[in-house]
């Protein structure tokens, strides 16, 4: 039975070590958060990448040739701008500088949606592609909003810790 306890103990630590990079509860109830080391680790960047790939692979090929270098080019530039702004902001190392670029990325997401609506209105894409385009835009914007909220919170000066002195009764 000792070998079974030993094996279970090894299995537990292998599980902990395997998940430490993504965040896991340790036996003391301490949460080890995912480390963000590069902009590609950000969930908002991953969502914007999915949006960019959707535009490049699902929308641009079906746009008529005469519009591919007009509306198609604008749409692809806006989609590319989403990930590029996140990367540029990440390199700034100051919360509010980064926040400005995240705000630009969010604006580019909405610009992509506007171009999708325009393409649908002008009969370049069908309603299904328009509706499918809403999902990656909304997912990216939600994640960008969360990241923006985090950056703005971190940029605010934190009040110094206060020391609490209990009131003593000297009677």
N, C-alpha and C positions, 0 to 999 in steps of 0.2 A: 504494500500500500504506500510505502514511502516513495517509490518510483512514480506512482500515479500523482501524488501531490507535487512531486518535483516537476513532472511533465506538465501538469496544469499550471504550475507557477511559471515555467518557461513559456508556455503558450500565452499566458496573460501578458508577459513582458514583450513577447514578439508582437502581440496585438497592439500594445501601447506604442512600441517603437514604430510599427508600421503606420500608425495613424497620427503620429506626432506632427508630421508635416501638414496635415489638414485640420488639426485641432481635435482633441479628445479629452474626455473626463478622466483624470487620474484618480487613484484610489482615495486620495485625500479630498476629493471634491473640487480640485483646482482645474480650471479650464485652461488648456494650452491653446491659444488662438493661432490661427493660420498666419504665418509670416508673409508679408507682402514685401518682396525684395525687388521686383521689377514690375513695370507697368503691365506686362502680360499676365501677371498674377491677379490683377484686379478683375472682379466679376463684371464691372461696368465695361471694361475694355473688351472682355469676351463677348458680351451682349452686342456691343457696337460692331465687333468683327462679324458676328452672325448677320447683322443687318447689312453690312457692306457686302458680304458674300451673297446674300439673298438678292441684292440689287444687281451685282455683277453676273450672277449665274442664272437668275430667274426672270429678271426684268429686261436688262439690256439686250439679250438675244432676241426678244420678241418685239422690241420697238422697231417700227419701220425705218428703213435705211436713211430716208431723208430727215428723220428726227433723231437718229442715233447720235449725231454730232451736235445736236442742239439740246433738246431736253434730256436725252440720254447722258450726254457729257456732264450737264449740270447736276443730274441726279447722282451720277457716279462720283463726281467731285465732292458733293455734300456727304455721301456715304463714307468716302475715304477721309474726309475731314473729321468725322466722329472719332475714329481711332487715333488719327494724327494729333488731334488736340489733347487727348488723354495722355499720349506719350510725351508731348511737349510740356504739358503741365506737370507731369510726374518728375520731369527733369529739373524743375524750378526749385525744389526743396523748401519753398516757403508756402505755407498753407493758403494764403490769399492769392498768391500768384497762380498756384495750382487751381484754386477755385475758379478763377477767371477762365482758364482753359476748359475746365469741366463745364462751365456755363456755355461756352462756345460749342462744345461737343453736343450739349443738349439742344441748342438752337439748330445745329446741323441735323439732328435726328428729326426735328419737326419739319425742317426744310425737305428732307427726304420724303416724309409723309405728304407734304404739299405737292411735290413732284409726282408722287404716285397718284394722287387725286387728279392732278392735271392730266396725266397720261390716261387715266380711266375716262375722264370727262371728254377727252379728244379721241376716244375709241382706239387708243394704242394698246391698252391692256384690258383684259376682262375683269369683271367684278371679283372673281375668285382671287386673282393675283393681288388686287387692291386690298381685299380683306386679309389675305395672308401677310401682306406687308404691314398691316396694323400691329400684329403681334410682336415682331422684333423691335419695332419702333417703341411701343409702349413698355416692353420689358427693359430696353436700354434706358429709356427716360426714367423709369422707376429706380433703377440701380444708380444712375447718375445723380438723381435727387438725393438718394441716401448717402452717396459719397460726398456730395456737395455739402449736405448737412453736417457730416462728420468733419470735413475740412474747416467749415465755419466755426464749429464748436471748438476745435483745436486751436484756432487762431485767436480766440478770445482769451484775454489774460485771466488766469485762474487766481482766485483770491488765496492769500497765504493761509496756511492752516492755523486755526485758532487753538489756543490751549484753554482747556476748560478747568477752572478751579472751583472745586466744590465750596459752597458757602458753609462756613462753620458757625455754629451757635456758641458764643462765648458767654454763657450765663453761669 
